[in-house]
Amino acid sequence: MGLWSRFTRNMRALFGGAIDRIEDPELILQQTIRDMRDKVPGLNNSVAQVMATEKIYSRDKARYETQVVEFDAKIRAAVKMGRDDVATTFIGQLQMAQQNLQRTTHLQENAAVASQQALKARDNYVLQMKRRTDEAMQLINQSKQAKLQEQLAQTMQSFQIGDDSSTFDEMREKIDRRAATAEAKLQLGTSSVDSQMQEIEQEAMQMQLQDKLLEYKQQMGLLPSASGATQALPAEGETSTNRSPSIINEGSSNN
């Protein structure tokens, strides 16, 4: 292996990876699209020159055709007038015009073919450019999507779900404990008030029951009267005028 080959191989091995890393596919594709578009004006100019050449040959052909007709008419007129010398001169000019017409016709035909080929090549290039542009745009979109996915992957790698999960669990436990403590305190306060109210209501009920019991005992004469004369108390819903006669008589006999 030659020295130059070894040197170029080492250079490719040394800088190839670095070049691959710094190359941005989006920028390269965009530059490629710009380069293709920049070639279109020059291509159109070349096609226009070929078409202009064809048009020049077409005009020259038409001029030589006119000359041939004119020289033929002049030759006929000179022969008719007996001017052979003049007719001979016109014949020489006619032959020259015919030669020019033949040569120009050949050139014009070639120029017409070249124009058609140039137009076809220009159209093919434009079509290919559009196809390549669409393909490049698709690749650019894929490159952008790949970049977004890479950024997302890097974000997910830097996001340590385990550490944050332990933090959430710790805070959840503290909040649950605080809520449970507040609920227990509220329950204790409510139960204390409720128990006191229940005790008061029970005591009041017992007092009412005792009063009723005493009332019945007094009505039935089972308890001594404090004033020496037991007077029956009216029951609930009764007045002194509609008490039971038996109760009144019993009270009287005791007196």
Secondary structure, DSSP 8 states (H G I E B T S, - for coil): --HHHHHHHHHHHHHHHHHHHH--HHHHHHHHHHHHHHHHHHHHHHHHHHHHHHHHHHHHHHHHHHHHHHHHHHHHHHHHTT-HHHHHHHHHHHHHHHHHHHHHHHHHHHHHHHHHHHHHHHHHHHHHHHHHHHHHHHHHHHHHHHHHHHHHHHHHHH--HHHHHHHHHHHHHHHHHHHHHHHHHHHHHHHHHHHHHHHHHHHHHHHHHHHHHHHHHHHTT-S--TTSS------TT--TTSS-HHHHHHHHHH-
